[in-house]
Amino acid sequence: MSTRRDISREISSLLLVVLTLLLGLSLCRQWLPSFGPGLTALVYGIVYLIPIAVYLKVHRYKGKQALRLKMVGPKYWLFILLFGLSVCLICSLINLGSSALARAVFHVSFSNSIVDLSSTNPGVLFFTSVLLPAVSEELLLRGLVQHEYEKYGVTIGVLLTALIFALFHTNPVQIPSLFVAGVCYGVLTVMFRSVWPAIFAHAVNNGVSVLLARYRDFIRYIFQDQLFLILAVLVCFLILIFTLRMLETVVEQQLGKGRKLKKSTRSLAYGDPLTSPWLWVFALLCIGKMVYNFLFK
């Protein structure tokens, strides 16, 4: 490996390629009737997987190691499930606040993401809106991008990838919640040294979000019952408590009691992560898509 390798320029170039392809897919989905949910899902998966495969091939990375595909023991599945539910709960509360602020101050609302993967078929909807985004986005972002950015240090890797994750969705109202979710998924990936927990937690978050959106009217109706509202709050509170309690145990088992994550001493050999021009072009394209959504949707 070259000591002068510019990791940020390489990884931001990859992100720019994926983003450009997704923008093209979004336009096709919007203007071409032939792009139904099935074809859109197929192209969506290809848009992520082929650039990842090319990047791994160019740098001669072993896919399992570069994407952190290490399996996680069944004893942690309950914790990951609770973690995903807790992230969903926290993000939902943040979204309520940011959506209310956007409506009150700017008189706008955003409900779409970069590519519309919705479907009227429940089975297709589960695949396209729950599983596919979780697997594709986490393999790219937490599996590869964060792994590369961690060469500058774990904190930089987690935070920068979370910001990219938030911008990727091109939904300004959801940027705060997406950033928080990205940090949580990043920490989960560092903790287990595997991308699978982040994929599972992300899928749980997507699944709950789809259910809330699909049964919005029914949920509003049942929440008019004060007893049900109190029980729902208690359940959410218990989920958070159990998650925090289990988090203490998992951190001790995975990272070791009192152990600190070391910053890479070779980070300076890869240049400054924020000086890559492609990273700023990527950010500008994301912002441009947000403006387009505001003006034409």
N, C-alpha and C positions, 0 to 999 in steps of 0.2 A: 504494500500500500504506500502510495506517495505521501511524504510528509507535508507536501504543499497542496494536498487535495482539498478542494472547496466543497465541503459537504452541502452547505446551504444553497449554493448555486445549482448543484445537481438535483437536490431533493425538491427545490422550488420549481425547477424546470419540469420535473415529473408532475407536480401539483398543477402547474399551468396547463400541461397537456391534458390531464384528466378533466380539469375545469372546462377547457375549451370544448372537449368532446361532449361533456354534459350539457353545456349551453346549446350545442348543436342538436343534441337529442331533445332538449326542452322545446326548441323551435319546431322540430319535426313532430313532436307529440302535440303541439298546439295547432299546427297548420295542416298536417297531413292526416286525414281520417284513417288511413291504413295502419297507423301506429296505435294499435290497441294496447291494452295492459300486458298481454303476453309478449308481444314483440318488443315493447318498451322495456320490460323486465330483462329480456334476453340481451338487448343492446346495452342496457345499464350495467349488467354484470360484466360484459365484455369490455366496456369502457374502463372499468376498474382493473380487471385481471390482466389484460394484455400489457398495459404500461408497467404494472408491477413485475410481470414476468420478464419484460425487456430490461428493466432496471436491474433485476437480480442477475440476468444473463450477462449484461455489460460489466458488472462489478464482480462477477464470479462468486456470488453469494450462494450459500446453501439455503434453500427456501425455508426449511423447517427452523433453522437457527435465526435467519434474518427476520422472519415474520413472527418469531417467538410462538411456535405452534406446540409448545410443550403441554402435555395433558395435565389436568388438575384432578386430584383425588376426589371421590364422591363425598368425603366428609366435609368438603367446603361448599357443596352445591347449595345447601340451605342458606349459608351466609351470603353467597353471591345472589341468590334469589331475593333475600331481604335487602341486600345492598341495592339491587336494581329497583325494587319498589320504593326504597327510601329516596334514591336519586329522582325517580319519577315524581314523588310527592313534593320534594323540594323544588324541582323545576316547574311543576304545575303552579305552585304558589308564586314563584317568581314571574311566570307567564301571566298570571292573573293581574299582578301589579303592573307589569310593563305594558300589557294590553290596555288596561284601564288608563294608564298615563298617556299612551299614544292616542287613544280616542278622545281624552279630555283636552290634551294640549295641542295635538297635531291634527285631530279629527280624521285619523286614518286607522286602518287595521290591515294586517297582513296575515293570511292563513295558508299560503302556498310555500312550497320549498322549491329547490332549483329544478327538479323534475317531478311532474305529477305522476305518482305511481298508484293512484286510487283506482278502485274497481268496485262494481256492484256485487260481484261474486265473493262471498265470505272467504272461501278457500284461496282464491287468487289474491284477495286483499291481504290475507295473512302472510302469504309468501312475498308479495311485492312490497308491502308497507311495513312488515315486521321483521322477517328473516333476512331478505335480500339487502336492505340498507345496513342492517347491523353487521352482517358478514363482510360486505364490500367495504364499508367505511372503516371498520375496525382493522381489517387486514391492511388497508392502505395507511391509515393514520396512526393507530396505536401499534400495529405490527411493524410497519416499515418506517414511516416518517418519524415517529417518536423515537424509535430505536436509533435512527441516524442522528437526530438532533440531540440525543443524550450523550453524544460524543463531546458536546459543549458543556455537559453537566446535566444531571437528572432534572433539576428544577427548571432549567431552560427548556429541556425536552418536553416536559409535561405541560408547561404553561404555553409555549409557542404552538405546540400541536393542538392544544385546547382552543386557542384563538383561531387557528386555521380551520378547525372543526366548526366553530361558530360561524365564521365567514362563509364556509362552504355551502351552508344552507340558504344563504342570500335572503334571510328573513330578519330585518332589523329589530322587530319586536321581540324575537326569541333569542337574540344574540346573548343577553345576560344569562339566561337559563342554559343555553347550549354551551357557553363557556364553562359554567359550573359543572355541567354534566361531563364535558370533556376533561376537566381536571380530575373528576372522580374516576372516570374510566382510565385515565392515565396513571393515577395512583394505584388503581387495581392491577393494572398491567405490570407496573414496577414491583408491586408487592408479590405477585405470583410468578413473575418473569415469564408470563404467558399471556397471549392475547385472547384466549378462550373465555376467561371470566368477563372481560370487557364486552365481548360479543354477546354473551348470555345476558349480562346486565342491560346492555343496549337493547336487545330484543325484548326484554321484559318491559323496559321503558316504552318502546314503540308499541308493544301490545296493549298496555294499559291506556296509552294515549289514543290509539285507534278505537278502543272500546268506549272511552269517554266521549270521543267525537261522534261515534256511531249512535250512542244512546244518550245524547245530550239532553233531549227533551224529557226522557224518562227520569234521568238523574235529577234534573231540576225539579221534577214533580215530587220524587220521593224525599228530596232534601227539604221540602216544605214541612215535613213531619219533624218536630223538634227532637223527639226521642231518637229517631234514626240519625239525625245530624250529630247528636251527642255521641251515639255509638260509633259513628264513622270517625269522629275526631279521636275517640279513645283508641280505636283500632290503628289509626295512623300514628298516634303517639306511641303505642306499644311496638309497632314496627320499627320506629326510630330507636327506641330504647334497646330492643333486642339486637338491632344492627350494631349499635355502638358497643354493646357488651361483647358481642361476637367479634367485633373488630379488634378489641384488645387482645383476645386470644389468638386471632389469625396473625396479627402483626408480630406478636411474640414468637409464634411458630415459624413464620416465613422470613422475618428479618432478624430475629434474635433480640433478646431483651437488651435495650440500651445500645444497640448497634446503629451506627449512622451510615447513611449512603454516601459514598465517596464521590467527589467531583473528579471528572477526568482531568488528569494532569497533562494530557496531550491536546486539550481543547484548542489551544492557540495555534496548533498546526493546521487547523481546518478553517482559519479565518474567522471573521465576525459573522454570526448567523443572520444579522439584519442588513448586511451590505449587499446581498444578492439583489440585482435589479428585477429578476423574475419573481421574487417574493412580493415586491411592491406592485408589479404588473398584475399578479394574481389578486392582490387585495383590491386594486382598482377595478378589475373585472367583476369581482363580487359586489362591490359597491354599485357599479354600473347596472348590474342585474337587479339590485334592489330598487334603483331609481326607475328602471324600465317597468318593474312590477307595479310601482306606485303610479306611474303615468298611464299605463295601458291596461291595467287589470282592475 
